[in-house]
Amino acid sequence: MKLTSFAFCLFLASASFAADNTLTEQEKKDGWLLLFDGQSTKGWMTTKEMPLPDKHVQDGSFNPHPCEYMLTSEKAWENYKLSLDFKISPKCNSGIFVRTFPLTPRPGKDVGFNGIEIAVDDTKTAGFHDTGAIYDLVKPTKNAMKPVGEWNHMVITSDRNILAVKLNGETVSRMNLDEWPDPNKRADGTAHKFDVAYKTHPRKGYIGLQDHGSDCWYKNIKLLPLK
């Protein structure tokens, strides 16, 4: 039986796109994993490794607010691409953490010092603390975020010594950790806030969604392990 042109287009669309919080057939073949099912907090926990209340699941999205600083994946990951969509509220301050390890904070520090944060903030500029920045370490080349209330797509590559961020189709920041041997010092010699030598920072760690006092919604959280 031949397909009409309209039916054929529908077939192609169904093969290429999936409903929110599901994987396409091609993504499954490629090895992508779904980290959030849109209905539960399965696979996620507090930084104290405790279960999460259902309040964090809101209309098919995952909102870390309010919690104690961040929600984390139950598993620590090494070498991957992380793909997700996010939407901010007015004056939002949030972030996506990678390589967070261990989950026990050092004395006098929050657990964020154990990971690396990709900033998600309600701003228009492109500095060290704006959306797409590797927080306080690498500025984005531009602020490619859509207006408050619209969904954005981000892909974070965490592959051995390389950390790269793509926002709404544009690569906005990149960091070669091998070029960061000194605590409190960027690759270009300028100072940053973290007493961490990123050259020797753990390459494997937990993924975190930060709560810094405001709503931020995440969905379609998917991970592709890299060999």
N, C-alpha and C positions, 0 to 999 in steps of 0.2 A: 504494500500500500504506500503510495506516495504522499508525502507531507505537503500541505499548502505552504506558501512562503510565510504566512503568519504563524502557522503551527511550528514551522522550522525555527523561526525566530524565538518562539517561546521555549522550544527545546534547548536552543543554545543558551538562552538566558538562565534556564534552570540548571544547566550543566556548569555555568560559570559563577553563579551567585548563590549564596545560601541565605536562609533566614538568619536574623540576629542570633548570635551565640550558638551557631552550628558550623560544621565544616562542609565545604563543597566536596564532591567526589574527587576532584583533582587535588585538593588540599590533603585529603586522606591518603591518596596515592603518594603524594610528595613527603608525607611523614609529619604533617602538622598535628599538634595536640591542642585540644580545647581545654583551657584552664578555668573557664567560668561558664556554667551551663545556663545562666540567666534566671535560674529559679531557686538556687540554694547557694550556700557558702562552702559547698564541698570542695576540698582541695586547698582551703585557706584557713588561717588561724591567726591568733594574736602573736605578738613578739614573745609572749610568755608561753607559747605553744598550747593555748587554750582554745576551745571551740568558739565560733562566732555566733552572735544572735542573728535572727532572720531580718532584723531591722536594716541590715546593710544591703539587702536585696530590694531594689525599688524599681518597679516597672521594667523589668528585664535588664537592669543595670546594677552595677556594684558601687556603692557609695561608702568610702571609708570613714566618713564623718557621722557621728563622733566616735572616736576610739582613742586609745593611748598611743598616739604618734603615728603608727602605721599598722596595716594588716599585711600579712606575708603569706607567700605560698608555703604549703606544707613540705615541699621538696626543695632542696638546694640544686641549682642548675649550673651547668658549665658549657660554654660554647653554644650559642643559640641566636636565633632571631625571635624577638618578641613583637607581636603585632597587636594593636588594640585601638579602640576608638574612645575618645573622652569628650566630655562636655563640662564646661565650668559654670559656676554661679558668679554673680557680681562680686568683685573684690576677692575672688578665689585665691587661695594659696595652697597648693598641693604639689605632688611630685611622684615620680615613679622611681623606685629604688631597684638597683641591680647589684649583684655580688655582695649582698649583705651577709656578713659572716664574721664572727658568730652572732647569735641573737642576744647575747648577754652584753649589755652596755659596759664600757669601761667606767671606772669611778669618775664621777663629775662630768660625764659625757652622755648624750642621748645615743640611741642605737643607730641613728643616722651616720655617725662617725664610722660605723663598721661597714658601710656600703657606699655606693655612688649614686647620686640623685640626678634624674633628668627633671628639670623644673617645669611646673605647670602653674601658671599664674595669670591673673587678669591684668595684663600690662600691654603697652603698645611698643615698648622699646626693645632693644636687642642687646641686653647686658648680661652679666654673669648670673643674674637671678631671674631672667625672663624665660618664657616658655621655649623649650628646645635647647636651653643651655645645659651643659653638664655642670651642675650647680656649683658656683664659685670657682670653677676650674677653667671651663671653656665657654666663651660667648658664642651664641648662634650667629651665623652669617646674616640672618634676618629673622624678624618675628613673623613666622608664617602661619600663626594661629588665626582661626576664624573668629568672628564676634561671639560675645557671651551668648550662650543658649544654642549655638550650632555645634554639631558634632565634628570633631577633628580626627584624623587618622595618623597614628604614629607607629613607626617601626624602629626598634632599637636592636642593633647588632652588638652582641657581646661575644667576641671571638678572640680568645687568647689575649694578646696584648692590645687589641683594637676595640674601641668603643665608639659607635657611630649612631647618629640620630637622624631619622628622616621624618619630616613633619609635612603632612598634606602633599606628599610627592616630592618634596625638596630636601636634599641632604643639608642640614643646618649646623651640625656640629660633629667633630671627630676628635678622638684622643688616642694617641699611641702611648700606652702606659709605660713602655720601656724608656720613654724620654722624660719620665718623672721620678728621678731617684731620690729626691730630697723632701722631707716633711716641710709643710708650710711654704712650698716654693713651686710655682708653675714651671713648665718647660722653658719659658722665656726668661725665667729668673724673678718674675714679680711674685709678690706674696699672696697667699690665700689662707683661709681660716683653719684648714685641717692639718693636724699634726700626723700626717700619714705619708709614707713614701709609696706612691702608687705603683712603682715598678715592682714592688714586692707585695702588693695588696693581693688578697686571695682572688683567684680567677674563677672560683666557684662560690655561689652563695644564693641566698633567698631573694625572690622578687617581692617588692613591697609597694603598696599603695598608701601614700601619706595622707594623714589628716592633720591640717595645720589651722583648724578652726572654721572651715567653711565647706560647703557642699561641692563635690566634684564627682561626676558619674563616669563609670567605665563600663564598656561592653566589648564583645567580640575579642576577648583576650585569648590569643593563640600563640603557641610557641613551636618553633621548628628547631629541633636539636641539630647541631652542626658536627660533622665528623672532625 
